[in-house]
Amino acid sequence: MAVKVLVVDDSGFFRRRVSEILSADSNIQVVGTATNGKEAIDQALALKPDVITMDYEMPMMDGITAVRHIMQRCPTPVLMFSSLTHEGARVTLDALDAGAVDFLPKNFEDISRNPEKVKQLLCEKILSISRSNRRVSTYSAPAPVAAPTPAPASSSAGSFGGSASVRPAPIPVRAHAATPSSPAPKRKNYKLVAIGTSTGGPVALQRVLTQLPASFPAPIVLIQHMPAAFTKAFAERLDKLCRISVKEAEDGDILRPGLALLAPGGKQMMIDGRGAVKILPGDERLNYKPCVDITFGSAAKSYGDKVLAVVLTGMGADGREGARLLKQGGSSIWAQDEASCVIYGMPMAIVKAELADAVYSLDDIGKHLVEACI
């Protein structure tokens, strides 16, 4: 059965072009279009699509507000279109907080210049997120997190606005029955925590990292599949919300306890035995920039059995081969459970390869990191 899609955008050209691209795939059916957020809500209720593509800036009601209403009234996987700017990153991250599953850059030039590439990417995204865990009847807000102490002002340009005490809207999460989980972890003197994720990762990382105390004793590296224009903004956002410090990694950064370094988009991040970070240009031969396998592999070489690696929600299998190297060296591997994943791809690859030492629900991972490392 074809995946039913609702296309929402105030640009007539973009609605038509997206509809044409999707309709050319026999596995996808465009069942309707909308020109603003209010129409999107009405059409979502009437047509019950499997996936909605959503623009942000529209008259009557913007895309983020529409996503929030849709998630409350008829939860449906939403793919946001965003601009590759700092403001576009802020808006996209807000949309993911509101309940959107994933995003794609809105680039008219690419549509005209590389139609086949755009068609392949868009259709793959639609088909993948149609199988996500976003379609549920009930959503619950996350457990409250103690407000972190405001971080000192940064000299780097651009922030998400507001003070450090400003909180985003509650993150919609999948309400599900309890599933069997691995026992609580044993304590170990880990020298590094490495977390890899993709689709659904921005929200998942926020939920995990906000549970960690400022005194968390292990350095942390984060690998999130994300464009180059987004990772600095995402690191700033996490830094405001968390009690640990978070920053976009730079070449030569030194790992230290209580600091999480986010791999920059479009590049690769490696770690050496001295605890120094090496940022390398993105290799066009690699599908992912940053790539979880690359960072995990360098950690295996540098830290042997002293790494705790965590693989969270995401499409594909990035992280599996890096986890295999870590496992061979005696390090520990955790995977997020299927029920709490937006997309059970990357964690499933870990579990199916029998590399997971433990499988935990998203809401338990932060707590177990504290138990394992303190």
Secondary structure, 3 states (H helix, E strand, C coil): CCEEEEEECCCHHHHHHHHHHHHCCCCEEEEEEECCHHHHHHHHHHHCCCEEEECCCCCCCCHHHHHHHHHHHCCCCEEEEECCCHHHHHHHHHHHHHCCCEEEECCHHHHHHCHHHHHHHHHHHHHHHCCCCCCCCCEECCCCCCCCCCCCCCCCCCCCCCCCCCCCCCCCEECCCCCCCCCCCCCCCCCEEEEEECCCHHHHHHHHHCCCCCCCCCCEEEEECCCHHHHHHHHHHHHHHCCCEEEECCCCCECCCCEEEECCCCEEEEECCCCEEEEEECCCCCCCCCCHHHHHHHHHHHHCCCEEEEECCECCCCCHHHHHHHHHCCCEEEEECHHHCCCECHHHHHHHCCCCCEEECHHHHHHHHHHHHC
